[in-house]
Amino acid sequence: MADIAGAIFSALSCICGTPTCNCIDQYRNFNDDVGELRRELDTLTNRKQDIESRIEVAEARGGQMVRREVQDWLKQVQDINVDVHAFVEKVQGIKWYKRACVNKLVCRKINVVREMLEKGSFPESLVIERAPARGNRIPTENLVGEISTKEEIWAYLMGDEVGMIGVCGIGGVGKTVIMKNLHNDLQRETRFQKVIWVTVSHPLNVFELQKKIAGAMDERLLDDDEVMMRAGALMDIMGRVKFVLILDDVWEKFSLKEVGIPDPKVQNGCKVVVTSRSIEVCSYLSCQIVKVQPLSQEESLELFLNTVEDVVLEVPGLEEILELIVKECAGLPLAIVVIAGSMRGVDDVNVWRNALVELRDRVKSVKDSNDEIFKRLRFSFDRLDSLEVKTCFLYCSFFKEDYVFSRRELIECWIDEGIFDGLPSREAAYDRGHAIIDRLQKNFLLEKHNIFPFKIAIAGAKMHDVVRDMAIVSIGPEFGYMIKAGMNLVELPDEHGLVKDPKKLSLMENNILKVPLSLCPNCSTLSTLILSSNPNLSEIPESFFGGMLTLKVLDLSSTAIETLPNSISELKNLSTLRLQLCKKLKYLPSLANLKGLKKLDLNRAGIEVVPQGMGMLISLEYLDLLFCSNLKEIPTGILLNLSNLQYLAVCCLRETTIVRNFEEVARLKKLETLECNFDGIQDFNYFVNKFKDFRRATTYSLVVGSAKDMLRRSKHELVITDCEVEEECMVLPNKLEDLWIMERKNMGSSLSKLVLLEKANELRTCNIYCCKEIECVVELDSSSSSSSLCCPAFDKLEELWLFQLPRLCELVRVEGEATPPHVFSNLKELHVGECSGIRKLLPLELLQALQNLEVIRVHLCDQIEEIIASLDSDASSSDKFTFTFPKLRELCLSCLPQLKSICSAKGVMVCNSIEKIEMGECPKLERIPVQLPQLDNGQPSPPPHLREIEIYEESKEWWESMEWDHPNAKNLLQPFLKIL
């Protein structure tokens, strides 16, 4: 076809003259010009590579940096390369009749490439001199992810406010790689004269550390000198230069002065960076702490593919297995790189699938990756200073992967295992438990996680997946521990699937339907059996517990069992029996023989009568009958026999209590914690008067009326619900911190007039729910002008929760000429929800007293129009108002359809402590008046502590239309935006 077309064009050129001849030339030259374009591009590419090689040699010598025009040229060449390759590929198969037209574009691109070749001659040097070298570059891997962390550390290095920087995170998370990259970047900066990298040996040897630092400074200390003399000499050496000192892998606390490192201050411009797995170490050194977080799934997959090489994606059926393996690495670069490296070159999908199974089963057999992954994590474990702490840590692996446990749940398990048996009280055990959790979190062996029962955050913890794997491997089968939690088992392992002589067996969070007649022929060593959260487990054979005479802890919580076998009565060593949330449980055999039983947990169980023989449990310290809705009563005389009780929970979800004689409760002199409801004021007052004499009583939750299934937030709590109470006659317990008033009638229009609150001098939290008569919190008239006169409880109040109060219209009501009170001066948190009558939340005159406010949360208030407003709604002024909330951390406004402003149009909120802003479904709100801090050049910067701005998905367009006082504010805050 092309030959025929050529003949036709030759004939036309003779007939039609010059224009046609030009078109014909374009057609004939098409292939030649495309070839020329390729050759010119190859020449340009070679020139680029030559220049990059010369730059690399110059940079390796140090002391030089690439000229700006060279950097720009390299970038332009890269862009042209991409463009031309795409163009050539596109025109390869073009139709013959289009060639003449397209060839004009080919010629233009040839000219562009030739122009870049001319510009790339660079008669002057490619590099320019910079300050003398400040250190040697360190070989390191390229960073995948961790960009924000690197930028945060860089900002501290370049700024003047922070001298000591602590880079913390679990072993293998990438701390060292980040700092190596930053170390190399610092070589290009003229700000510092010396950049020093020292890996700190463990255990810490001050002599060796001094030697390494001095060597990096090209100096030598005398070996004969004492450590103190060497420290003085090193201090003199380092004091001569402006340095950055990076101390990698620090495990122990030490003094900079003891080593001879000058304190990094604004005056000397020096910086010290410490990488450590321990926040405790960094805090001791007064570091600004930067936490290194694990990689996301996308970043993890990128790093894995970079290591194993992308060709594995060409293997059919492998992509899904790859993603699952990467997920098992839990975002730890160390684990990702080691596993990927061990699988490099493997293209058999069966081998990959086997690797996934082995990884999940904690049998890391591929090329000794076990040691590579866990050796540093195991070191963190080995450094724990006591067997007690190690035992507590290992127990965390009994829960399923990714399980978030509350602190209380975990500490209770530790107590049940007898870890704290030597301590004198439950309070002491809890204090020790909290201290251990803090220790494990500071060493990154546990992660901080909140859990949200009833939509309220409480402190919890979680074990990182890879850390959990390390813990399980550390326990090993030789210890007799077997952990099969969350493995989707449908039946118990048979005797061949169990470790030899099992001691502790965790089978929680599975789908086990039934258990065999016996667990194994010989379970004489088993001390802990956890079968909780197997929701379909409904029956246990009579003979099942026959061989478990050493069993101490049995957990059958959250199962469907209806009865327990009589053989449980023979478990004479049993100390803990957990049956909470066994809602179908109707029958328990006699417990009279379980003389060693210390804990019986029947929280929310379905029992109708107390277990037979419960009054014989002379060792019982913990009895939980909370919310057993079918249980009618605790017969008289039983509690009187349980003289060792330290914890008693007997609240029920109805008006009548299950306790028939409160005299028995009052005689439990070892009682430390009590949760109980009272039918009326008489029993309540009698018990409170007795309870005040309890020397060991540390925690209580007392309910007058029917108990509510709600979160307990404090140690000393009183709940008054849907009942008539003569406040004048009511006796309040000591140390009352948390007061709940729920569904009460005849309360009056103001909280400040409640006689009850006049007695609560130590109140910290006040919760008012579903009280239809309340119109305001504080009511003030001309006869009382101070908050102390109207209600002394408000002087110390730290949290105020107001929910479902339909007639609430204001927090503070001022009648006549009264002076607005400085009330709520200690208030830290204000929560308002479902209060449909309120229009203006905070009176302007009240703001001066709210300097301790940390949290403002308002939601589902249909009529609210302003958060901050003057008491006089008609007041107007041309002046600009500034409202300062120096401690405000959270501002959360949601589902407020009439909200028009947070403060007046001329108002500005100064809250530099803000960490979180949450907004959603506030369609009439047009402006967020948060003032952004200004830099020295007058430009705004994000608030220094801001972590996130959360916006509801349906409010994205509203957010885009939001007005800010500075035109760059929205772009500046974009990185913090999170769509819910």
KAJOHU-V395812 format. One record per residue. N is the residue number from 0. PHI is phi in radians with two decimals (NA if undefined). Layout:
# KAJOHU-V395812
n & phi
N & PHI
N & PHI
This chain:
# KAJOHU-V395812
n & phi
0 & NA
1 & -1.09
2 & -1.14
3 & -1.10
4 & -1.08
5 & -1.12
6 & -1.14
7 & -1.12
8 & -1.13
9 & -1.13
10 & -1.15
11 & -1.11
12 & -1.12
13 & -1.36
14 & -1.61
15 & -1.71
16 & 1.54
17 & -1.05
18 & -0.94
19 & -1.17
20 & -1.08
21 & -1.08
22 & -1.08
23 & -1.16
24 & -1.11
25 & -1.06
26 & -1.13
27 & -1.10
28 & -1.57
29 & -0.98
30 & -1.11
31 & -1.12
32 & -1.22
33 & -1.11
34 & -1.08
35 & -1.11
36 & -1.06
37 & -1.10
38 & -1.13
39 & -1.12
40 & -1.15
41 & -1.06
42 & -1.09
43 & -1.12
44 & -1.11
45 & -1.11
46 & -1.05
47 & -1.06
48 & -1.13
49 & -1.07
50 & -1.13
51 & -1.10
52 & -1.16
53 & -1.11
54 & -1.12
55 & -1.08
56 & -1.11
57 & -1.12
58 & -1.18
59 & -1.14
60 & -1.23
61 & 1.45
62 & 1.41
63 & -2.37
64 & -2.41
65 & -1.21
66 & -1.16
67 & -1.06
68 & -1.17
69 & -1.22
70 & -1.02
71 & -1.12
72 & -1.09
73 & -1.06
74 & -1.18
75 & -1.10
76 & -1.11
77 & -1.04
78 & -1.12
79 & -1.12
80 & -1.00
81 & -1.10
82 & -1.13
83 & -1.20
84 & -1.03
85 & -1.13
86 & -1.15
87 & -1.09
88 & -1.08
89 & -1.24
90 & -1.61
91 & -0.96
92 & -1.80
93 & -1.19
94 & -1.10
95 & -1.09
96 & -1.36
97 & -1.74
98 & -1.13
99 & -1.04
100 & -1.20
101 & -1.19
102 & -1.11
103 & -1.08
104 & -1.17
105 & -1.05
106 & -1.15
107 & -1.10
108 & -1.19
109 & -1.06
110 & -1.13
111 & -1.08
112 & -1.10
113 & -1.13
114 & -1.11
115 & -1.17
116 & -1.08
117 & -1.10
118 & -1.17
119 & -1.54
120 & -1.35
121 & 0.79
122 & -1.07
123 & -1.48
124 & -1.12
125 & -1.29
126 & -2.19
127 & -2.16
128 & -1.23
129 & -2.25
130 & -1.02
131 & -0.93
132 & -1.00
133 & -1.82
134 & 2.82
135 & -1.66
136 & -1.17
137 & -1.95
138 & -1.06
139 & -2.71
140 & -1.44
141 & -1.25
142 & -1.32
143 & -2.05
144 & 1.29
145 & 1.07
146 & -1.14
147 & -1.13
148 & -1.15
149 & -1.07
150 & -1.16
151 & -1.11
152 & -1.13
153 & -1.05
154 & -1.08
155 & -1.18
156 & -1.16
157 & -1.49
158 & -1.50
159 & -1.86
160 & -1.42
161 & -2.05
162 & -1.84
163 & -1.85
164 & -2.12
165 & -1.94
166 & -1.73
167 & -2.03
168 & 2.93
169 & -1.12
170 & -1.02
171 & 1.55
172 & -1.48
173 & 1.99
174 & -1.05
175 & -1.15
176 & -1.10
177 & -1.03
178 & -1.24
179 & -1.13
180 & -1.09
181 & -1.17
182 & -0.99
183 & -1.20
184 & -1.11
185 & -1.16
186 & -1.12
187 & -1.57
188 & -1.62
189 & -1.61
190 & -1.16
191 & -2.03
192 & -1.52
193 & -2.56
194 & -2.08
195 & -2.06
196 & -2.02
197 & -2.34
198 & -1.53
199 & -1.46
200 & -1.30
201 & -2.23
202 & -1.18
203 & -1.08
204 & -2.11
205 & -1.06
206 & -1.03
207 & -1.16
208 & -1.11
209 & -1.05
210 & -1.10
211 & -1.16
212 & -1.13
213 & -1.09
214 & -1.08
215 & -1.16
216 & -1.60
217 & 1.05
218 & -2.18
219 & -2.37
220 & -1.67
221 & -1.25
222 & -1.19
223 & -1.35
224 & -1.20
225 & -1.22
226 & -0.98
227 & -1.15
228 & -1.18
229 & -1.10
230 & -1.09
231 & -1.11
232 & -1.14
233 & -1.16
234 & -1.06
235 & -1.15
236 & -1.12
237 & -1.26
238 & -1.22
239 & -1.47
240 & -2.29
241 & -1.63
242 & -2.13
243 & -2.06
244 & -1.93
245 & -1.86
246 & -1.83
247 & -1.65
248 & 1.12
249 & -1.61
250 & -1.95
251 & -2.13
252 & -1.25
253 & -2.71
254 & -1.86
255 & -0.99
256 & -1.10
257 & -1.08
258 & -1.41
259 & 1.90
260 & -1.72
261 & -1.08
262 & -1.08
263 & -1.28
264 & -2.35
265 & -1.05
266 & -1.11
267 & -1.71
268 & 1.20
269 & -1.56
270 & -2.39
271 & -2.20
272 & -2.00
273 & -2.04
274 & -1.80
275 & -2.77
276 & -1.54
277 & -2.06
278 & -1.10
279 & -1.05
280 & -1.11
281 & -1.15
282 & -1.12
283 & -1.06
284 & -1.49
285 & 1.05
286 & -1.46
287 & -1.36
288 & -1.52
289 & -2.09
290 & -1.59
291 & -1.65
292 & -1.65
293 & -1.06
294 & -1.25
295 & -1.27
296 & -1.05
297 & -1.14
298 & -1.15
299 & -1.08
300 & -1.13
301 & -1.07
302 & -1.12
303 & -1.07
304 & -1.19
305 & -1.08
306 & -1.48
307 & -1.48
308 & 1.45
309 & -1.10
310 & -1.07
311 & -1.11
312 & -1.18
313 & -1.40
314 & -1.34
315 & -1.03
316 & 1.36
317 & -1.65
318 & -1.04
319 & -1.15
320 & -1.12
321 & -0.99
322 & -1.10
323 & -1.21
324 & -1.13
325 & -1.08
326 & -1.08
327 & -1.13
328 & -1.33
329 & 1.02
330 & 1.38
331 & -1.54
332 & -0.95
333 & -1.03
334 & -1.11
335 & -1.08
336 & -1.16
337 & -1.16
338 & -1.16
339 & -1.09
340 & -1.10
341 & -1.24
342 & -1.83
343 & -1.10
344 & 1.53
345 & -1.50
346 & -2.11
347 & -1.64
348 & -1.09
349 & -1.17
350 & -1.15
351 & -1.11
352 & -1.12
353 & -1.14
354 & -1.08
355 & -1.11
356 & -1.08
357 & -1.14
358 & -1.11
359 & -1.18
360 & -1.50
361 & 1.12
362 & -1.96
363 & -1.43
364 & -1.54
365 & -1.35
366 & 0.89
367 & 0.99
368 & -1.14
369 & -0.99
370 & -1.11
371 & -1.09
372 & -1.32
373 & -1.76
374 & -1.11
375 & -1.37
376 & -1.11
377 & -1.12
378 & -1.09
379 & -1.01
380 & -1.17
381 & -1.09
382 & -1.39
383 & -1.07
384 & -1.50
385 & -2.64
386 & -1.10
387 & -1.04
388 & -1.16
389 & -1.09
390 & -1.10
391 & -1.09
392 & -1.09
393 & -1.10
394 & -1.11
395 & -1.03
396 & -1.32
397 & -1.19
398 & -1.37
399 & -1.22
400 & -1.03
401 & 1.21
402 & -1.29
403 & -1.80
404 & -1.89
405 & -1.30
406 & -1.06
407 & -1.08
408 & -1.03
409 & -1.21
410 & -1.13
411 & -1.06
412 & -1.11
413 & -1.09
414 & -1.10
415 & -1.05
416 & -1.34
417 & 1.42
418 & -1.14
419 & -1.89
420 & -1.03
421 & -1.39
422 & -1.47
423 & -1.36
424 & -2.72
425 & -1.16
426 & -1.04
427 & -1.11
428 & -1.13
429 & -1.16
430 & -1.06
431 & -1.14
432 & -1.07
433 & -1.09
434 & -1.10
435 & -1.21
436 & -1.06
437 & -1.03
438 & -1.10
439 & -1.14
440 & -1.22
441 & -1.16
442 & -1.66
443 & 1.08
444 & -1.52
445 & -2.24
446 & -1.75
447 & -1.35
448 & -2.55
449 & -1.54
450 & -2.03
451 & -2.23
452 & -1.21
453 & 1.00
454 & 1.11
455 & -2.06
456 & -1.29
457 & -2.23
458 & -1.18
459 & -2.39
460 & -2.65
461 & -2.59
462 & -1.67
463 & -1.01
464 & -0.91
465 & -1.25
466 & -1.13
467 & -1.09
468 & -1.02
469 & -1.07
470 & -1.10
471 & -1.13
472 & -1.13
473 & -1.13
474 & -1.13
475 & 1.21
476 & -1.13
477 & -1.16
478 & -1.43
479 & 1.43
480 & -1.66
481 & -2.33
482 & -2.06
483 & -2.22
484 & -1.35
485 & 1.14
486 & -1.81
487 & 1.04
488 & -1.24
489 & -1.90
490 & -2.62
491 & -1.21
492 & -1.06
493 & -1.41
494 & -1.09
495 & -1.38
496 & -1.60
497 & -1.71
498 & -1.21
499 & -1.25
500 & 0.86
501 & -1.11
502 & -1.91
503 & -2.35
504 & -2.32
505 & -1.91
506 & -2.15
507 & -1.19
508 & 1.02
509 & -2.14
510 & -2.11
511 & -1.15
512 & -1.65
513 & -2.67
514 & -2.06
515 & -1.28
516 & -1.07
517 & -2.58
518 & -1.24
519 & -2.84
520 & -1.00
521 & -2.39
522 & -2.00
523 & -1.20
524 & -1.80
525 & -1.20
526 & -1.97
527 & -2.34
528 & -2.28
529 & -2.02
530 & -2.08
531 & -1.17
532 & 1.01
533 & -1.90
534 & -1.13
535 & -1.82
536 & -1.33
537 & -2.04
538 & -2.57
539 & -2.15
540 & -1.05
541 & -1.05
542 & -1.53
543 & -1.03
544 & -1.55
545 & -1.02
546 & -1.72
547 & -2.00
548 & -1.21
549 & -1.67
550 & -1.09
551 & -1.95
552 & -2.13
553 & -2.20
554 & -2.14
555 & -2.07
556 & -1.07
557 & 0.98
558 & -2.06
559 & -1.77
560 & -1.12
561 & -1.84
562 & -2.48
563 & -1.86
564 & -1.19
565 & -1.10
566 & -1.14
567 & -1.15
568 & -1.16
569 & -1.56
570 & -1.46
571 & -1.25
572 & -1.63
573 & -1.13
574 & -1.95
575 & -2.37
576 & -2.25
577 & -1.85
578 & -2.31
579 & -1.19
580 & 1.07
581 & -1.56
582 & -1.24
583 & -1.66
584 & -1.24
585 & -1.98
586 & -2.32
587 & -2.11
588 & -1.20
589 & -1.06
590 & -1.81
591 & -1.05
592 & -1.42
593 & -1.50
594 & -1.16
595 & -1.62
596 & -1.17
597 & -1.82
598 & -2.35
599 & -2.25
600 & -1.95
601 & -2.05
602 & -0.93
603 & 1.08
604 & -1.35
605 & -1.60
606 & -1.07
607 & -1.81
608 & -2.35
609 & -1.18
610 & -1.03
611 & -1.08
612 & 1.45
613 & -1.07
614 & -1.20
615 & -1.64
616 & -1.44
617 & -1.21
618 & -1.63
619 & -1.08
620 & -1.97
621 & -2.38
622 & -2.28
623 & -2.08
624 & -2.07
625 & -1.15
626 & 0.98
627 & -1.42
628 & -1.15
629 & -1.58
630 & -1.38
631 & -1.50
632 & -2.87
633 & -1.77
634 & -0.97
635 & -1.01
636 & 1.77
637 & -1.21
638 & -1.10
639 & -1.08
640 & -1.43
641 & -1.63
642 & -1.24
643 & -1.63
644 & -1.05
645 & -1.92
646 & -2.30
647 & -2.42
648 & -2.17
649 & -2.38
650 & -1.27
651 & -2.34
652 & -1.50
653 & -2.75
654 & -1.24
655 & -1.56
656 & -1.43
657 & -1.59
658 & -1.52
659 & -1.63
660 & -2.49
661 & -1.31
662 & -1.07
663 & -1.14
664 & -1.13
665 & -1.14
666 & -1.63
667 & -1.45
668 & -1.25
669 & -1.63
670 & -1.13
671 & -1.90
672 & -2.31
673 & -2.38
674 & -2.12
675 & -2.71
676 & -2.00
677 & -2.12
678 & -1.18
679 & -2.66
680 & -1.24
681 & -1.16
682 & -1.07
683 & -1.07
684 & -1.07
685 & -1.03
686 & -1.19
687 & -1.04
688 & -1.06
689 & -1.28
690 & -1.13
691 & -1.09
692 & -1.51
693 & -1.26
694 & -1.29
695 & -1.66
696 & -1.16
697 & -2.07
698 & -2.44
699 & -2.63
700 & -2.35
701 & -1.89
702 & -2.15
703 & -1.80
704 & 1.88
705 & -1.40
706 & -1.24
707 & -1.97
708 & -1.38
709 & -2.51
710 & -1.33
711 & -1.57
712 & -1.96
713 & -2.45
714 & -1.38
715 & -2.26
716 & -2.34
717 & -2.21
718 & -2.10
719 & -2.05
720 & -2.28
721 & 0.40
722 & -2.59
723 & -1.46
724 & -2.29
725 & -1.49
726 & -1.10
727 & -1.07
728 & -1.61
729 & -1.38
730 & -1.72
731 & -1.64
732 & -1.23
733 & -1.13
734 & 1.04
735 & -1.07
736 & -1.92
737 & -2.27
738 & -2.03
739 & -2.00
740 & -2.12
741 & -2.30
742 & 0.97
743 & -1.59
744 & -1.82
745 & 1.00
746 & -1.54
747 & 1.56
748 & -1.61
749 & -2.39
750 & -1.17
751 & -1.14
752 & -1.66
753 & -1.28
754 & -1.08
755 & -1.00
756 & -1.24
757 & -1.16
758 & -1.60
759 & -1.59
760 & -1.37
761 & -1.96
762 & -1.14
763 & -1.96
764 & -2.31
765 & -2.21
766 & -2.10
767 & -2.04
768 & -2.19
769 & 0.91
770 & -2.02
771 & -1.32
772 & -1.65
773 & -1.16
774 & -1.93
775 & -2.67
776 & -1.51
777 & -2.06
778 & -2.07
779 & -2.25
780 & -2.13
781 & -1.15
782 & -1.51
783 & -2.49
784 & -1.90
785 & -2.24
786 & -1.13
787 & -1.12
788 & -1.25
789 & -1.46
790 & -3.01
791 & -1.14
792 & -1.06
793 & -1.25
794 & -1.13
795 & -1.91
796 & -1.09
797 & -1.91
798 & -2.33
799 & -2.26
800 & -2.03
801 & -2.17
802 & -2.38
803 & 0.96
804 & -2.02
805 & -1.15
806 & -1.75
807 & -1.12
808 & -2.16
809 & -2.86
810 & -1.34
811 & -2.16
812 & -1.93
813 & -2.01
814 & -1.81
815 & 1.13
816 & -1.82
817 & -1.14
818 & -1.42
819 & -0.98
820 & -1.39
821 & -1.55
822 & -1.57
823 & 1.10
824 & -1.18
825 & -1.86
826 & -1.15
827 & -1.89
828 & -2.32
829 & -2.19
830 & -2.11
831 & -2.29
832 & -2.63
833 & 0.95
834 & -1.92
835 & -1.36
836 & -1.67
837 & -1.44
838 & -1.99
839 & -2.24
840 & -1.44
841 & -1.92
842 & -1.14
843 & -0.99
844 & -1.20
845 & -1.49
846 & -1.11
847 & -1.05
848 & -1.45
849 & -1.71
850 & -1.32
851 & -1.75
852 & -1.14
853 & -1.97
854 & -2.37
855 & -2.15
856 & -2.25
857 & -2.33
858 & -2.66
859 & 0.98
860 & -1.91
861 & -1.11
862 & -1.86
863 & -1.13
864 & -1.99
865 & -2.40
866 & -1.48
867 & -2.05
868 & -2.63
869 & -1.22
870 & -1.06
871 & -1.61
872 & -1.16
873 & -1.63
874 & -1.15
875 & -2.45
876 & -2.74
877 & -1.54
878 & -1.28
879 & -1.51
880 & -1.70
881 & -2.09
882 & -1.88
883 & -1.86
884 & -2.12
885 & -1.13
886 & -2.01
887 & -1.14
888 & -1.83
889 & -2.30
890 & -2.22
891 & -2.22
892 & -2.24
893 & -2.56
894 & 0.97
895 & -2.14
896 & -1.15
897 & -1.83
898 & -1.17
899 & -1.85
900 & -2.69
901 & -1.40
902 & -2.54
903 & -1.07
904 & -1.03
905 & -1.76
906 & -1.57
907 & -2.33
908 & -1.74
909 & -1.77
910 & -2.53
911 & -1.28
912 & -1.61
913 & -1.06
914 & -1.96
915 & -2.50
916 & -2.12
917 & -2.19
918 & -2.37
919 & -3.10
920 & 0.98
921 & -2.14
922 & -1.14
923 & -1.63
924 & -1.37
925 & -1.99
926 & -2.58
927 & -1.90
928 & -1.53
929 & -1.31
930 & -1.37
931 & -1.54
932 & -1.06
933 & -1.86
934 & -1.42
935 & -1.09
936 & -1.52
937 & 1.55
938 & -1.46
939 & -1.34
940 & -2.38
941 & -1.10
942 & -0.95
943 & -1.09
944 & -1.87
945 & -1.10
946 & -1.86
947 & -2.80
948 & -2.11
949 & -1.74
950 & -2.20
951 & -1.16
952 & -0.93
953 & -1.30
954 & -1.89
955 & -1.09
956 & -1.12
957 & -1.04
958 & -1.11
959 & -1.11
960 & -1.56
961 & -1.12
962 & -1.67
963 & -2.20
964 & -1.25
965 & -2.08
966 & -1.10
967 & -1.63
968 & -1.06
969 & -1.11
970 & -1.13
971 & -1.13
972 & -1.62
973 & -0.96
974 & -1.09
975 & -1.59
976 & -1.29
977 & -2.35
978 & -1.57
979 & -1.55
